[in-house]
């Protein structure tokens, strides 16, 4: 059985945020129909994966999954558990907008089996939240974290965005201090990305808003790494920091090259060395599911050589190459081919071997791309 991750996309939002280019739907009259369609899609993939894959995580992403009722989320979880194999300790994460949940709803979500929340706080400054057109205040965001703890959650992520307009280094640092004070196990810190087609992008093009350059962005990133690691959070990939043992399984599935199945509009999958995405528009997605059970497009076959290269690239950029797993997944050809080069970069202080794992040193991280190019 392949250890895998399950992603469920919920495309509905209360309103559109100015920086967001995700596919999201504001009208609510399609919510019930979407659930029916998701269940059909689950049935389709159950027939293909039930004998070969075991899922250790479910991640509800969006959109705004927390806009759905607990009974809606529960129906998806119980149906998934009937149709697929899961580990006993499956991690079930729900992306949560603080403006959509009160304590009672969090208690209900915990009771139906959600055991990890990912709360989109973004900033602790009211002016930032207003600017980003978020539907919650800073106080509501903090209160959501405390309510979640009282509801029973002991695995909580918060999302923050840096390099917002008018954000000084001091203001960003204050956000980090406030984040680390909260009872959270995981912090995701993303740089603001200007996506074509968003309102924010147009504001920047029209010179109504100024975003600082890449050097400033890099400074904020370094401040983030230094501060969060000093507070006990380990950086286990580019934007994610976790207390020991609280790395997000769903994130790790991507970085450790495990299979993942995405269901719903706009989702992406990687199963048995085949990668695809689902149709984005709800009407097209629903029509495809009703006609043939799946809505996949852009199917890409990954060759064995491409697969091992992708595995090495992802592993080196995150927690390192697990030699035993590498050999189990791909045999020992890659290790044999690169034996001499590995010895050269080990002697040069670019990688180190520890407990069957090959990891980059700080010196190695700085030239990671060059190292990857030199592997055969
Ligand atoms: S709530 Fe999230 S998904 Fe919805 S529009 Fe805002 S940023 Fe995008």
Boltz pocket constraint, residues with backbone or C-beta under 6 A from the ligand:
constraints:
  - pocket:
      binder: B
      contacts: [[A, 12], [A, 13], [A, 14], [A, 15], [A, 16], [A, 17], [A, 20], [A, 21], [A, 22], [A, 24], [A, 62], [A, 63], [A, 64], [A, 97]]
      max_distance: 6.0
